Amino acid sequence: MNQHYGKLFEVQLAGESHGLGVGAIIQGCPAGLPLSEDDIQAELDKRKPGQKLTTARREKDQVHIKTGVFNGKTTGAPILLWIDNQDVQSASYEKLRETPRPGHADFTAHEKYGGYNDYRGSGPFSARLTAPLVAASAVARKLLKTEGIEILGHVQQLGGLKVDNASDDDLRTNVPDSALRCADPAMEKRFEKSLQEALKAGDSLGAVIECRVLNLPAGVGEPRAQSVESLIGAYCLAIPAAKGVEFGSGFAAAAMRGSEHNDTYEQDENGKIVTTTNHSGGTLGGITTGMPLVFRVAFKPTSSIKKTQVTLNTKTKAQAELNVTGRHDPCVALRAVPIVEAAAALALADLMLQAQKIPKVLKK
């Protein structure tokens, strides 16, 4: 099982949902980057379970830097990050060995790994593995910040409710204090009401997360399979429950004319070449334009719901009713904002290193 990300800034994930813990190994991080466990913890705290309207699982998600940092700075050696699992309750998963849950990887994992897969809490397929992903991204984000790059994410849509025209300042000001990662306080109340209604019905909701990357230089990325869209898209679609990614105007571009969608060029007051609009989302030919990189990720409704569902008993081959127990998010996207930001940070740190926009040894 390969859980590897990156070419120059490489990340390898390890661990299982109900195992001893989860971790990440980072290779290729430049030497001389100031880094502490507190730096990483600040990002991890944004996605940890036990927050409002999320799973009741209680994990401190305390990160430990095992290697690669000396005297408060990265050494250039591999960085090993580890997070212990503490609140593990596996009993409810025993019956799932023969009754795969609709919407989950229970059946496909069993088929691929011959029944040897760890089925507790979905094992390595669990969103628990996004904890070390976010931990690793904290390192990538610090690298990007050395170049003034900022990453902002928010829940743009929850079910059928959508936030329109949120500014960058709205994301900076409102999202950090919002339990639902909403940039509009008035819409947040509607989000919460919709979630409560879904919970009462024993159901779940899907969502769309928008992410903006500011101050990226032009010229980052490669054509074709190594494009900005290809890498960020691949990283985002590796997030559990992610089902679609769009950049700029995205699928709405299909209803536009070329005269509407094309971004015309001009020079700003500082002499920088910019575009008057940003329908392309900050990337053309797989390469950054220097405009904000804007993309959105669609997440399906949480598959584990309290409503009775029908599945197949793989041993008896008879259909069976299934009542999923355990602790689950009513909307996985509520904790996915820092995960989507993490995907962007990891992909862009790798591409910035490839473009030699970040040196391999940082200046003192």
Protein Blocks (a to p, Z undefined) as FASTA:
>chain_A
ZZbedjklccddeddfklnbdcdddehiaghiacdfklmmmmmmmmpghiahiafbdcfk
iacdfbhpaehiaehiacddddddfbdcfklmmmmmmmccehiaklmmmmmnnopacfeg
hijmpmklmmmmmmmmmmmmmmmmmnopacddddfbgcjbccehiafklmmmmmmmpmnl
pabfklmmmmmmmmmmmmmnopacddddddddehiaehiacehjlmmklmmmmmmmmpgh
iabdcehjlmmlmmpcfklmpccddddfkopacdfblfnnopahhiaehiacdddddddd
dfbdfbdcddddfklopacddddedjddfblklmmmmmmmmmmmmmmmmmmmmnopacfb
dcZZ
